[in-house]
Structure formats: C-alpha cells, structure tokens
Amino acid sequence: MKRILELENNLSQLSGLLDTTGDFLDKHKVPVPVQYKIKLILDEMFSNIVSYGYKPGDPPDTVRIEMCIRDKKFTAVLDDGGIPFNPLEHDQADTTLPAEERPIGGLGIHLVRNLTSELYYERKENRNVFCFSLEIE
C-alpha cells in the first residue's frame, strides 16, 4: 500500500498533493480526523520546502513524496534538493508566550512534532530526506 508522487517545487502543486493524498487515504479507509492531520502535516512540510528551501533563481527541482500504510501506521517520506535543513535541530516553539512576544516562525515544526508519532531527518546525496509517521486509529 504505497503511493509515490513527484512534484515540481512550486506551490501550485500543493492542491494536487492534497487531493492525491485524500484519494489514497480514502481508498485505505483512513478515518477523517487522521486524514486531516496527515494533510495538515504534508501541507506544512511541502509549503516550507517550496517557500524556504530554494534560493531565487535556483533551477526547478522535484520534491518526491512517498506515502505508505502498513500495520495501522501511515508513513511519508519527503525528499527534496533544497538547501540543507533539519527541522528537528530547531528548538521547540515556546507557546506559553503571548503571541506578540513570540518570534516569527517555528510553529509549523511545533505542529508537526505534536501530530506525529515518529520523525526522522537525514541529508543524503545532497537531498533533504524527512520522514514522519502516525498511527491510524
């Protein structure tokens, strides 16, 4: 039960990613609340890769996304050729501060950390490889 997508590093690809993900999850009868979490994580990760992972003028690149469902667990691997970035090296966002005192950024990583059961990152062959998993209840 695997699905692989190869998308151009462009935000115009986001709606197709979310539609294809929804179809894949529907086919495997993933409960809607879990689907929402998965799509939210993929939206956040893909948007950040495209928006911050490449410099202006960089040539187009392919973001490869592999989704798998096995043993009541959804796993996705996002692979991109953007600048090296390990989101797991960044400090947790301090959500106890009032909004006006919080630094800009970091809430997406906070969200991903709190919605997933497993996270993994490596830099492999000049590519970022980020993996997340969550249980399907």
Buried (B, 14 or more C-beta within 10 A) or exposed (E): EEBEBEBEBEEEBBEEBBEBBBEBBEEBEBEEEBBEBBBBBBBBBBBBBBEEBBEEEEEEBBBBBBBBBEEEEBBBBBBBBBEEBEBEEEEEBEEEEEEEEBEEEBEBBBBBBEBBEEBEBEEEEEBBBBBBBBEBE
